[in-house]
Amino acid sequence: MSSDKIAVIGDRDTVTGFRLVGVSESAIPSSADETRELLLRYFRDPAIGLIMITEPLAESVEDTIVELSQAPVPVILLIPDRDGTTGAYETVLRELIRRAVGIEINI
């Protein structure tokens, strides 16, 4: 099976924008637990190749994202929401690098 679908987890404005360009797999969670459940559901779907999640939601499930990011597919991409970037991607990237090479770096 091909991993060619994209999933978006975010706020209403972000999800609406992606739906307008044809992304059919999308969700607007209302809690951190729901965000984690959606992330895991999309991660387990073999048709999903890319999961985009807005940074504010990603901050609430950072530990899950770091753990899931060990797998090459699907790729989990943190994106800014309508308010702009929060820098959450730096924290996740720093942890992934620390796990990969064994040292902490500043980015």
MDAnalysis code that builds the backbone (N, CA, C; Angstrom):
import MDAnalysis as mda
import numpy as np

u = mda.Universe.empty(321, n_residues=107, atom_resindex=np.repeat(np.arange(107), 3), trajectory=True)
u.add_TopologyAttr("name", ["N", "CA", "C"] * 107)
u.add_TopologyAttr("resid", np.arange(1, 108))
u.add_TopologyAttr("resname", ["MET", "SER", "SER", "ASP", "LYS", "ILE", "ALA", "VAL", "ILE", "GLY", "ASP", "ARG", "ASP", "THR", "VAL", "THR", "GLY", "PHE", "ARG", "LEU", "VAL", "GLY", "VAL", "SER", "GLU", "SER", "ALA", "ILE", "PRO", "SER", "SER", "ALA", "ASP", "GLU", "THR", "ARG", "GLU", "LEU", "LEU", "LEU", "ARG", "TYR", "PHE", "ARG", "ASP", "PRO", "ALA", "ILE", "GLY", "LEU", "ILE", "MET", "ILE", "THR", "GLU", "PRO", "LEU", "ALA", "GLU", "SER", "VAL", "GLU", "ASP", "THR", "ILE", "VAL", "GLU", "LEU", "SER", "GLN", "ALA", "PRO", "VAL", "PRO", "VAL", "ILE", "LEU", "LEU", "ILE", "PRO", "ASP", "ARG", "ASP", "GLY", "THR", "THR", "GLY", "ALA", "TYR", "GLU", "THR", "VAL", "LEU", "ARG", "GLU", "LEU", "ILE", "ARG", "ARG", "ALA", "VAL", "GLY", "ILE", "GLU", "ILE", "ASN", "ILE"])
u.atoms.positions = np.array([
    [0.839, -1.184, 0.000],
    [0.000, 0.000, 0.000],
    [0.883, 1.246, 0.000],
    [0.477, 2.234, -0.711],
    [1.224, 3.477, -0.834],
    [0.854, 4.445, 0.280],
    [1.871, 5.141, 0.781],
    [1.659, 6.148, 1.828],
    [1.598, 7.521, 1.182],
    [0.493, 7.798, 0.494],
    [0.444, 9.039, -0.275],
    [-0.579, 10.048, 0.227],
    [-1.254, 9.755, 1.324],
    [-2.238, 10.694, 1.861],
    [-1.598, 11.624, 2.881],
    [-2.215, 12.784, 3.025],
    [-1.794, 13.778, 4.001],
    [-2.905, 13.942, 5.018],
    [-2.519, 14.049, 6.283],
    [-3.478, 14.308, 7.357],
    [-3.075, 15.607, 8.054],
    [-4.066, 16.379, 8.473],
    [-3.826, 17.639, 9.162],
    [-4.583, 17.630, 10.488],
    [-3.874, 17.992, 11.554],
    [-4.485, 18.156, 12.870],
    [-4.219, 19.596, 13.277],
    [-5.283, 20.353, 13.494],
    [-5.061, 21.758, 13.816],
    [-6.322, 22.481, 14.234],
    [-6.201, 23.789, 14.276],
    [-7.340, 24.643, 14.603],
    [-8.259, 24.749, 13.391],
    [-9.419, 25.321, 13.582],
    [-10.432, 25.391, 12.531],
    [-9.921, 26.098, 11.276],
    [-9.231, 27.217, 11.433],
    [-8.752, 27.967, 10.266],
    [-7.719, 27.181, 9.467],
    [-6.789, 26.558, 10.158],
    [-5.744, 25.783, 9.481],
    [-6.349, 24.591, 8.748],
    [-7.197, 23.853, 9.430],
    [-7.823, 22.675, 8.826],
    [-8.681, 23.071, 7.628],
    [-9.433, 24.152, 7.757],
    [-10.267, 24.614, 6.638],
    [-9.413, 24.938, 5.421],
    [-8.299, 25.601, 5.636],
    [-7.396, 25.926, 4.524],
    [-6.893, 24.690, 3.814],
    [-6.500, 23.694, 4.570],
    [-6.012, 22.467, 3.949],
    [-7.127, 21.678, 3.283],
    [-8.328, 21.737, 3.844],
    [-9.464, 21.072, 3.185],
    [-9.758, 21.718, 1.833],
    [-9.607, 23.030, 1.762],
    [-9.859, 23.741, 0.506],
    [-8.894, 23.332, -0.606],
    [-7.688, 22.892, -0.231],
    [-6.731, 22.465, -1.258],
    [-6.738, 20.951, -1.460],
    [-7.721, 20.269, -0.847],
    [-7.910, 18.859, -1.146],
    [-7.468, 17.854, -0.106],
    [-7.009, 18.301, 1.050],
    [-6.629, 17.354, 2.100],
    [-7.902, 16.874, 2.784],
    [-8.194, 15.582, 2.645],
    [-9.450, 15.062, 3.188],
    [-9.316, 14.530, 4.610],
    [-8.136, 14.092, 4.990],
    [-7.910, 13.564, 6.335],
    [-7.528, 14.722, 7.247],
    [-8.463, 15.178, 8.052],
    [-8.192, 16.320, 8.920],
    [-9.058, 16.251, 10.165],
    [-8.579, 16.919, 11.214],
    [-9.317, 16.905, 12.471],
    [-9.012, 18.163, 13.272],
    [-10.001, 18.560, 14.075],
    [-9.884, 19.716, 14.955],
    [-10.117, 19.211, 16.386],
    [-9.050, 18.827, 17.081],
    [-9.230, 18.278, 18.432],
    [-9.555, 19.366, 19.452],
    [-10.195, 18.943, 20.543],
    [-10.567, 19.898, 21.581],
    [-9.782, 19.708, 22.872],
    [-8.905, 18.697, 22.915],
    [-8.101, 18.469, 24.114],
    [-6.788, 17.790, 23.731],
    [-5.862, 17.771, 24.676],
    [-4.583, 17.100, 24.440],
    [-4.786, 15.601, 24.231],
    [-5.690, 15.011, 24.996],
    [-5.956, 13.573, 24.833],
    [-6.514, 13.260, 23.452],
    [-7.420, 14.094, 22.982],
    [-7.983, 13.888, 21.649],
    [-6.915, 14.098, 20.574],
    [-6.039, 15.068, 20.780],
    [-4.935, 15.304, 19.846],
    [-4.048, 14.067, 19.771],
    [-3.702, 13.498, 20.913],
    [-2.862, 12.299, 20.965],
    [-3.556, 11.125, 20.264],
    [-4.850, 10.929, 20.506],
    [-5.594, 9.841, 19.866],
    [-5.611, 9.995, 18.348],
    [-5.841, 11.215, 17.872],
    [-5.849, 11.462, 16.428],
    [-4.475, 11.220, 15.823],
    [-3.456, 11.695, 16.501],
    [-2.091, 11.506, 16.025],
    [-1.774, 10.018, 15.895],
    [-2.114, 9.244, 16.891],
    [-1.871, 7.800, 16.845],
    [-2.705, 7.121, 15.759],
    [-3.959, 7.539, 15.599],
    [-4.807, 6.949, 14.557],
    [-4.227, 7.195, 13.163],
    [-3.840, 8.438, 12.903],
    [-3.253, 8.740, 11.598],
    [-1.909, 8.044, 11.424],
    [-1.134, 7.946, 12.496],
    [0.174, 7.304, 12.422],
    [0.041, 5.825, 12.040],
    [-0.979, 5.174, 12.546],
    [-1.178, 3.740, 12.287],
    [-1.804, 3.459, 10.921],
    [-2.312, 4.468, 10.260],
    [-2.948, 4.292, 8.948],
    [-1.860, 4.175, 7.882],
    [-1.732, 3.017, 7.227],
    [-0.665, 2.839, 6.238],
    [-0.808, 3.727, 4.998],
    [-1.962, 4.321, 4.788],
    [-2.162, 5.197, 3.633],
    [-1.621, 6.602, 3.886],
    [-1.377, 6.956, 5.152],
    [-0.915, 8.298, 5.506],
    [0.605, 8.353, 5.412],
    [1.108, 9.290, 4.620],
    [2.549, 9.471, 4.480],
    [3.063, 10.716, 5.181],
    [2.159, 11.669, 5.447],
    [2.541, 12.932, 6.092],
    [1.440, 13.359, 7.052],
    [1.826, 13.651, 8.277],
    [0.898, 14.186, 9.265],
    [1.377, 15.590, 9.613],
    [0.536, 16.577, 9.352],
    [0.863, 17.950, 9.726],
    [0.050, 18.305, 10.962],
    [0.719, 18.897, 11.941],
    [0.057, 19.277, 13.176],
    [0.515, 20.683, 13.553],
    [-0.428, 21.514, 13.956],
    [-0.061, 22.885, 14.311],
    [0.774, 22.884, 15.586],
    [1.692, 23.828, 15.669],
    [2.621, 23.890, 16.792],
    [1.934, 23.967, 18.160],
    [0.891, 24.789, 18.330],
    [0.255, 24.824, 19.654],
    [-0.290, 23.459, 20.095],
    [-0.860, 22.705, 19.173],
    [-1.345, 21.365, 19.512],
    [-0.179, 20.406, 19.735],
    [0.869, 20.567, 18.958],
    [2.038, 19.696, 19.097],
    [2.695, 19.848, 20.459],
    [2.672, 21.050, 21.010],
    [3.277, 21.262, 22.326],
    [2.599, 20.405, 23.394],
    [1.308, 20.166, 23.244],
    [0.587, 19.390, 24.256],
    [0.844, 17.890, 24.147],
    [1.394, 17.443, 23.031],
    [1.675, 16.010, 22.840],
    [3.118, 15.793, 22.373],
    [3.990, 16.653, 22.815],
    [5.388, 16.639, 22.374],
    [6.051, 15.279, 22.593],
    [5.810, 14.656, 23.743],
    [6.425, 13.365, 24.030],
    [5.996, 12.299, 23.019],
    [4.743, 12.307, 22.636],
    [4.240, 11.353, 21.651],
    [4.858, 11.610, 20.280],
    [4.984, 12.862, 19.908],
    [5.574, 13.205, 18.609],
    [7.024, 12.756, 18.543],
    [7.779, 13.003, 19.592],
    [9.185, 12.585, 19.616],
    [9.283, 11.066, 19.478],
    [8.440, 10.353, 20.194],
    [8.455, 8.889, 20.124],
    [8.082, 8.388, 18.728],
    [7.021, 8.925, 18.149],
    [6.572, 8.483, 16.833],
    [7.532, 8.885, 15.717],
    [8.271, 9.954, 15.926],
    [9.184, 10.446, 14.894],
    [10.385, 9.539, 14.675],
    [10.518, 8.496, 15.487],
    [11.594, 7.530, 15.275],
    [11.374, 6.731, 13.995],
    [10.120, 6.600, 13.594],
    [9.790, 5.865, 12.366],
    [9.941, 6.801, 11.164],
    [10.425, 6.276, 10.052],
    [10.615, 7.131, 8.870],
    [9.308, 7.571, 8.205],
    [8.267, 6.744, 8.302],
    [6.986, 7.061, 7.677],
    [5.887, 6.702, 8.653],
    [4.917, 7.498, 8.828],
    [4.711, 8.802, 8.195],
    [5.564, 9.886, 8.856],
    [5.837, 10.898, 8.083],
    [6.575, 12.056, 8.573],
    [5.595, 12.928, 9.361],
    [6.038, 13.405, 10.518],
    [5.224, 14.321, 11.313],
    [5.853, 15.698, 11.189],
    [5.087, 16.633, 10.650],
    [5.579, 17.978, 10.384],
    [4.816, 18.974, 11.237],
    [5.553, 19.757, 12.021],
    [4.937, 20.801, 12.830],
    [4.828, 22.060, 11.982],
    [3.631, 22.638, 11.946],
    [3.397, 23.835, 11.143],
    [2.845, 24.947, 12.028],
    [3.128, 26.193, 11.689],
    [2.546, 27.293, 12.469],
    [1.050, 27.394, 12.216],
    [0.341, 27.955, 13.180],
    [-1.074, 28.221, 12.955],
    [-1.214, 29.674, 12.506],
    [-2.414, 30.200, 12.511],
    [-2.636, 31.555, 12.004],
    [-1.947, 32.623, 12.841],
    [-1.556, 32.291, 14.078],
    [-0.867, 33.249, 14.940],
    [0.634, 33.235, 14.745],
    [1.143, 32.362, 13.894],
    [2.578, 32.293, 13.633],
    [3.247, 31.187, 14.420],
    [4.546, 31.099, 14.285],
    [5.308, 30.030, 14.912],
    [5.486, 30.254, 16.412],
    [5.527, 29.159, 17.132],
    [5.760, 29.222, 18.577],
    [7.155, 28.723, 18.930],
    [7.846, 28.134, 17.969],
    [9.168, 27.569, 18.220],
    [9.112, 26.136, 18.726],
    [7.941, 25.536, 18.747],
    [7.800, 24.163, 19.254],
    [8.612, 23.177, 18.422],
    [8.758, 23.448, 17.140],
    [9.511, 22.535, 16.285],
    [10.953, 22.425, 16.748],
    [11.507, 23.493, 17.326],
    [12.884, 23.461, 17.803],
    [13.058, 22.471, 18.939],
    [12.110, 22.427, 19.845],
    [12.181, 21.513, 20.971],
    [12.140, 20.068, 20.487],
    [11.226, 19.779, 19.582],
    [11.106, 18.427, 19.040],
    [12.361, 18.058, 18.260],
    [12.844, 18.949, 17.425],
    [14.049, 18.687, 16.637],
    [15.258, 18.468, 17.541],
    [15.393, 19.280, 18.571],
    [16.508, 19.143, 19.516],
    [16.483, 17.758, 20.181],
    [15.308, 17.288, 20.588],
    [15.193, 15.982, 21.231],
    [15.507, 14.853, 20.248],
    [15.045, 14.968, 19.016],
    [15.346, 13.942, 18.010],
    [16.842, 13.862, 17.739],
    [17.499, 15.010, 17.654],
    [18.951, 15.024, 17.432],
    [19.673, 14.430, 18.632],
    [19.223, 14.787, 19.836],
    [19.857, 14.246, 21.048],
    [19.758, 12.725, 21.066],
    [18.605, 12.197, 20.703],
    [18.442, 10.742, 20.677],
    [19.291, 10.098, 19.587],
    [19.398, 10.766, 18.445],
    [20.127, 10.183, 17.318],
    [21.636, 10.168, 17.536],
    [22.184, 11.263, 18.054],
    [23.641, 11.355, 18.180],
    [24.130, 11.277, 19.615],
    [23.216, 11.366, 20.568],
    [23.600, 11.187, 21.956],
    [24.091, 12.438, 22.671],
    [24.028, 13.594, 22.013],
    [24.441, 14.836, 22.670],
    [23.384, 15.914, 22.445],
    [23.346, 16.856, 23.339],
    [22.405, 17.974, 23.212],
    [23.082, 19.091, 22.411],
    [22.346, 19.649, 21.473],
    [22.879, 20.775, 20.704],
    [21.899, 21.943, 20.779],
    [22.407, 23.117, 20.562],
    [21.552, 24.298, 20.495],
    [21.296, 24.631, 19.042],
    [20.018, 24.810, 18.717],
    [19.672, 25.155, 17.333],
    [19.000, 26.496, 17.286],
])
